[in-house]
């Protein structure tokens, strides 16, 4: 494991951006570069999660990336001055799932609360209200849900009136149309939980297993995602991300500190 650290300031919540993986679904666009350096609207894709975290007051950020493209990523992003943050880097030499990539952030986290974002997830609105909701949460985890047309592509949340009761990873028969999108908030327990999970049938350490462990502890809360969102992982969703980022001029739209309404609001117990 290789770690490159820039100067950073301790904050109550730190950010982790996961940008490893091989980007095979966007081949041949990814033959020459990391998927997360492809353009979204007017900027490289990786600019978006950084700007999202800064919009939420998270300015100490770790970028997890691949061995092949660490040089390109660092050359593109630098130390973070352009974004008003401090960027740190770690190499995921052998991608084995989202939870595996997150585990590499333990030395960086230093038991802080974490905001974790998959680098290919594009949100029209700022993530600030969801980060603020987690800051008010004493312990546990928080996820973000979005109604989607193809839930079998994602981790899918089974809900009762107020809680996520189970998350299924890419189910053939989804129990709801609510996908768990690539934005997660965790307390310091997350690394202990990762050490207890087993590889899935796909040979990966799944973030769904981590989230289900928090559900068993009755410590997982959720928000509904406001506005447009896509994971930019297929040619179709990549085109959609470009479309609405171009429409917005790559601006991240602001909204109230606390989302309102049932489908786009905060639901706690």
N, C-alpha and C positions, 0 to 999 in steps of 0.2 A: 504494500500500500504506500502510495506517494502522496504527501501532503504539502501544499504550498500555502503559507499563511501570510496575509498582509496585516498591517497594523489595524487593530479593531478596538472598539469600546464596548464594555459589558453593558447589556441591556436586558430588561425583564423578559423579552421574547426575542429569539433568534430565528433566522430563516434558513431553510434548506431547499435548494432547487435541484431536482433530480433530472439530469440530462444525459444519462448513459444510454445504453442500448445501441442497437445496430441500425435502426430505422429501415428495416427490410421492407415494410409495407409501402414505403415511398421510393423504393429503388426504381429507376436508376438515378433519381435526384440526389440520393445519398452516397453515390459512388465516390465522390470527391470530398465530401465534407460531412460533418455531424448534422443530423436532421435539424437540430435546434439552432443551427446557424442559417438555415434557409430563411428567406424573407417572408414576413407576415406584414401585409400592408407596406409601409415604407421603412421597416426596420427588421433587423434579424430577430428571429423568434425569441431568442433568449432575453432580449430587452424587455419583453412583456412581463414575465414573472418578476424580474428585478423591479420594474416600475410599480407593479402591483404591491410588492412588499413594502417599498418605500412609501407608497400611498397609505399604507396601514401603520406607518411609524416603525417599521422593522428595517434597521439599517446595518445590521451585522449579519451577513449572509454567506452561506457556504454553497458552492456550486459543485455538485458531484458529476463528473464527466468520464469519458472513456479514454483509454490509453492512446488510441490512435489520434484523437483530436484535441488533447489537452492544450497543445501549442496554439492551435487555431482559436480555441475558446478564450484562452488567456489574452492572446493578441487582440481579439475582438472586444473583450470586456475590460481588460486592465484591472486596476485596483479598486475601481468603483467610484472614483471621483466624479466622473461624468454623470453618475446617477444620484449622487449625494449619499453614498453608502460605502461600506467597507466590504470588499469581496475576498473570499478565501476559496481555495480549491482543493479537491481531493479526487484521486483517480480510482474508479471502479474497474479493476483490471479484468475481472471475469463477471459480467452481468448475470446475476442469478435472482432477479426479481426486485421489486420496489423496496420490500423490507430489507433485503440485503444491501441495497444502496443506502438506505437510511441508516443502517447499523454503522456505516463508516463515519457518520456524523457525531458519534458519541464523544470523542475527544474535544470536538469543537463546541458541543452543546453545553458542557460543564453544568449539567442538571438544570439548565434554563428551560422554560417553556419553548416549544417549537412550532413554527408555521412551516409546513412542508408542502411544496407545490411541484407537480410534474411540469416540466418545462414546455411541453406541447399543449398545455391546457390554456385556452384563451378565453378570458372573461370580459364582457362588455363593461361591466360595472366594477368599481373598486371593491376589493376584498376587506376594506377597513371595518365595516360593521361586524363581519364574522370574527375578525381578529379581536375586536373590542369585546364581543360576547365571550370569547375564550379567556380574555384577560379577567373578566368577572367570574369566571368558573374556577373554583378552588383547585380541583383535581380532575383527572380523567382526560378525555379526548373529545373532539368535535369534528364532524364531517359536514360536507355540503351535498345536497341532493338536487337533482334536476330531472324533470320529466322528459323522457326521450322516446324516439320512435323505434329504436332497436336496442332494447335493454339487454338483450343477450350478449352484446359486445362488451358489457361492463360488469363491475360489481353492482348487484342490485339489492336495494334495501326492502325488507319486509317490515311493514309498519303496523302498529296499533294506533290508537287515538293520539298518543303523545310520544311514543318511543320507537326507535329502531329495535326490532326484536331479533333480527338476523340479517346478515349480509351474505349473499350467494355470489360466488365468483363465476361470471359468464355462464349463467344457468341456461339450459335448453328450454326450460319452462319457467320463466320469471314469475315471481310472486307479486310483482308490481312493475310499474313503468318508471320507477325512480332509480336512476343511476347514481352511484356514489362517485362524484367527479374528483378530479385530481388535485384537491386541496384538503389538507388534513392538519389538525392541531393536536399536539400531544404534550402531556406533562413528562416528567423525567422517568416515569415508569416504563416508557416505551421501549427502552433498550433492554431492560430485564425481560419484558414480554417477548421481544424478538428472539432472545436466546432460548425461549421455550417452544417456539413454533417449529413445525417440521416442513420439509419440502413438499410441495404439491405434486400432483401427477405430472405437471408440466416441468418438474425439476426446478421450481422457483420458490423462493420464500415470499409468499403473497402478503400484500398489505391488508387484504381482506381478513386473513387469519389474525393479524394484530387488532383490527377493529372489532372482530368478534370476541376477542379476549377482553376488550374493554366493555363490550355489551354484557358479558358474563359477570363482570364486576359491577354492573349497573352504573357505569361511569362514562357512557358515550352519549353525547348530545348532538343535535343537528340543526342546521339552517336549510331553508330552501334558497336556491340560487336565483337571484334577480337578473333579468335581461338575457341576452344571448350568450351562449357558451358552446365551445366545441373543443375536442381533444386534438385536432389537426393531425391525426394519426393515419388517415387514409387520404387518397387523392380528393375524394369528395369533401371530407371535413376540412382538409387543408385549404381547398378552394373557398369553403364557407368562411373560414377564419380570415382569409385574405379579403373577402368581400366586406365583412362588417368592420374590419379594422381600417380598410380604405375609406369606407363611408364615414367613419368617426375620425379620420386623420390620425389614427393610432392613439387617440386620446382615450384615457380610462375615465369613464363617466362617473360622476359623484352621485351619491344618494344619501338619504337620511342615515344618521348614525345607527339607528335601530330599525331594520326593515319592518314593514307593517303588512298586514294581510295574511291570510292562511297559506296560500300557495307560495308566496314570496316572502314569508316572514319567519320570525324566530319562534320555534316551538320547543319549550323546555318542560321538564316536569317540576 
